[in-house]
């Protein structure tokens, strides 16, 4: 149990800015097992976002949604959004594997990245605003954060890392596949929040898998695999798609 707790805290450390004990670091021993708890980190982030929505929605729904999004950005350090912006810059401005990887390593944000962030954050706000009228909004928010963090784990299991594992903090995580048991654990943990929702909400699962597969194929064709930025982009894209699916389900199914 102590070892599992350390692995879980390593996953929290890697994906968020939540303060943790100093002994929680990028130790390869724990990093390679951390992905199985990525969906649980989604529970935490989703719950924090839901809490801020409930607190500030007394002012207005719009303010509640805005507070929820800001809370999510702060607790994760915009980790996934930064990856999405880098992917927009890299694949928007590069035409070879070497150029794409070089652009994505640049800490500066370009035009493609800025446009991508505006689109992704604007889409998220509008979809959450529409979804907020649904009785299952809180549970759906947690489920979306959880399921979207499973998708990068699936890509890590099937694709090769295209970056430099020696200079990457996640090198020990991406240099090998997770075990079958860890993968099953991640899938179960990602789907658990759906127990709070009607069965029809599970219809977003095939859509998320298809989008993940499409992005995997796209990244693999251009750079021969994935990078950490690619995983962040997959999380953001599938989170948006899940919200869209929830809106459609609440209104029409």
C-alpha positions in Angstrom: 0.0 0.0 0.0 2.9 2.4 0.8 4.4 1.7 -2.7 1.0 2.2 -4.4 0.6 5.5 -2.5 4.0 6.7 -3.7 3.1 5.8 -7.3 -0.2 7.7 -7.0 1.5 10.7 -5.5 4.0 10.6 -8.4 1.1 10.8 -10.9 -0.3 13.7 -9.0 3.1 15.4 -9.0 3.6 14.9 -12.7 0.2 16.2 -13.8 -0.6 18.9 -11.3 0.9 21.7 -9.2 -0.7 20.3 -6.0 1.9 20.7 -3.1 3.3 17.3 -2.1 6.1 16.0 0.2 9.6 16.7 -1.0 10.4 13.0 -1.4 7.9 12.8 -4.3 10.1 13.3 -7.4 10.7 11.9 -10.9 12.1 8.7 -9.7 12.0 6.1 -12.6 11.0 3.4 -10.2 7.6 5.1 -9.6 7.3 7.1 -12.9 6.9 4.0 -15.0 3.9 2.9 -13.0 2.3 6.3 -12.6 0.1 6.3 -15.7 -2.4 3.9 -14.2 -3.4 6.6 -11.8 -3.8 9.4 -14.4 -7.6 9.0 -14.4 -7.6 9.4 -10.6 -5.8 12.7 -11.1 -8.7 13.5 -13.4 -11.1 12.8 -10.5 -9.2 15.3 -8.4 -8.9 18.1 -11.0 -12.6 17.6 -12.0 -13.7 17.7 -8.4 -11.8 21.0 -7.8 -13.3 22.5 -11.0 -16.8 21.4 -9.8 -16.3 22.9 -6.4 -15.3 26.3 -7.8 -18.3 26.1 -10.2 -20.6 25.5 -7.2 -19.1 28.3 -5.2 -19.2 31.0 -8.0 -22.3 29.9 -9.8 -24.3 31.8 -7.1 -23.1 34.9 -8.9 -24.0 33.6 -12.3 -23.5 30.5 -14.4 -21.0 32.3 -16.6 -18.9 33.3 -13.6 -19.1 29.8 -12.3 -17.9 28.3 -15.5 -15.0 30.8 -15.7 -14.0 30.1 -12.1 -14.1 26.4 -12.8 -11.8 26.8 -15.8 -9.4 29.0 -14.0 -9.2 26.6 -11.1 -8.4 23.8 -13.5 -5.6 25.8 -15.2 -4.1 26.7 -11.8 -4.2 23.2 -10.3 -2.6 21.7 -13.4 -0.3 24.6 -14.3 -1.9 24.6 -17.7 0.1 21.5 -18.3 -2.2 20.0 -21.0 -3.1 23.4 -22.6 0.6 24.1 -23.0 1.1 20.8 -24.8 -1.8 21.6 -27.0 -0.4 25.0 -27.9 3.0 23.5 -28.7 1.4 20.9 -31.0 -0.4 23.7 -32.8 2.8 25.5 -33.3 4.9 22.5 -34.2 2.5 20.9 -36.7 1.3 24.2 -38.0 4.8 25.6 -38.7 6.9 22.5 -39.3 7.0 20.3 -42.4 9.6 17.7 -41.3 9.9 15.6 -38.2 13.1 17.5 -37.1 11.4 20.9 -37.6 8.2 19.9 -35.8 10.1 18.6 -32.8 12.4 21.7 -32.7 9.4 24.0 -32.7 7.6 22.1 -30.0 10.7 22.4 -27.8 10.6 26.2 -28.0 9.1 27.6 -24.9 7.8 30.6 -26.8 4.3 30.5 -28.2 3.6 31.3 -31.8 0.6 32.3 -33.8 -0.7 28.8 -34.3 -0.4 28.1 -30.6 -2.2 31.3 -29.6 -5.0 30.7 -32.1 -5.3 27.1 -30.8 -5.5 28.2 -27.2 -8.2 30.7 -28.0 -10.2 28.1 -29.9 -9.8 25.4 -27.2 -10.6 27.6 -24.2 -13.5 29.3 -26.0 -15.0 26.0 -27.1 -14.6 24.7 -23.5 -16.4 27.7 -22.0 -19.3 27.5 -24.5 -19.8 23.7 -24.1 -19.6 23.9 -20.3 -22.1 26.8 -20.3 -24.5 24.7 -22.3 -23.9 21.5 -20.3 -24.3 23.3 -17.0 -28.1 23.2 -17.5 -28.0 19.4 -17.3 -28.8 17.7 -14.0 -25.7 15.6 -14.3 -23.2 18.4 -14.8 -21.1 17.8 -11.7 -20.7 14.1 -12.3 -20.1 14.7 -16.0 -17.4 17.2 -15.3 -15.5 14.7 -13.2 -16.1 11.9 -15.7 -14.8 14.1 -18.6 -11.6 14.9 -16.7 -11.1 11.2 -15.8 -11.8 9.7 -19.2 -9.8 12.3 -21.2 -6.7 11.4 -19.1 -7.0 7.8 -20.0 -6.6 8.5 -23.7 -2.9 9.5 -23.4 -2.2 6.3 -21.5 -3.7 4.3 -24.4 -1.4 6.1 -26.8 1.6 5.5 -24.6 0.8 1.8 -24.7 0.6 1.5 -28.4 3.0 4.1 -29.9 6.7 5.0 -29.7 8.1 8.0 -28.1 9.4 10.4 -30.8 11.3 12.8 -28.5 14.6 12.5 -26.6 14.0 10.2 -23.6 17.4 11.2 -22.1 16.4 14.9 -21.7 12.8 14.4 -20.9 11.6 14.2 -17.3 9.0 11.6 -18.5 11.7 9.5 -20.2 11.4 6.7 -17.7 7.6 6.7 -18.2 7.6 6.8 -22.0 10.5 4.4 -22.6 8.5 1.3 -21.9 4.9 0.1 -22.0 2.8 -0.2 -18.8 1.8 -3.7 -17.7 -1.5 -5.2 -18.7 -2.6 -5.0 -15.1 -1.8 -1.3 -14.9 -3.7 -0.7 -18.2 -6.8 -2.5 -16.9 -6.6 -0.5 -13.7 -6.4 2.8 -15.6 -9.4 1.8 -17.7 -11.5 0.8 -14.7 -10.6 4.0 -12.8 -11.4 6.1 -15.8 -14.9 4.6 -16.2 -15.8 4.6 -12.5 -17.2 8.2 -12.5 -19.7 7.0 -15.2 -21.4 5.0 -12.4 -22.9 8.3 -11.3 -24.4 8.9 -14.8 -27.1 7.3 -16.9 -25.8 4.6 -19.1 -26.3 6.6 -22.3 -23.4 8.9 -21.3 -21.1 6.0 -22.1 -21.8 6.7 -25.7 -19.0 9.3 -25.6 -16.4 6.5 -25.1 -16.3 5.3 -28.7 -16.1 8.9 -30.0 -13.2 9.6 -27.7 -11.4 6.4 -28.8 -11.9 7.3 -32.5 -10.6 10.8 -32.0 -7.6 9.4 -30.0 -6.9 6.9 -32.7 -7.1 9.6 -35.4 -4.7 11.8 -33.6 -2.4 8.9 -32.9 -2.3 8.1 -36.7 -1.7 11.8 -37.5 1.2 12.1 -35.0 2.7 8.8 -36.0 2.7 9.7 -39.7 4.5 13.0 -39.2 6.9 12.3 -36.3 6.9 8.5 -36.0 5.2 8.5 -32.6 4.3 10.9 -29.9 5.8 13.4 -27.4 4.5 14.8 -24.1 3.0 17.7 -26.0 1.1 15.3 -28.2 -0.3 13.6 -25.1 -1.4 17.0 -23.8 -3.1 17.8 -27.0 -4.9 14.4 -27.0 -6.2 15.1 -23.5 -7.5 18.5 -24.4 -9.1 17.4 -27.7 -10.9 14.4 -26.1 -12.1 16.5 -23.1 -13.7 18.9 -25.5 -15.3 16.1 -27.5 -16.6 14.5 -24.3 -18.3 17.7 -23.3 -19.8 18.0 -26.8 -21.1 14.4 -26.5 -22.6 15.1 -23.1 -24.4 18.2 -24.4 -25.8 16.1 -27.3 -26.9 13.3 -25.0 -28.6 15.7 -22.5 -30.5 17.4 -25.2 -31.4 14.8 -27.7 -30.9 11.2 -26.3 
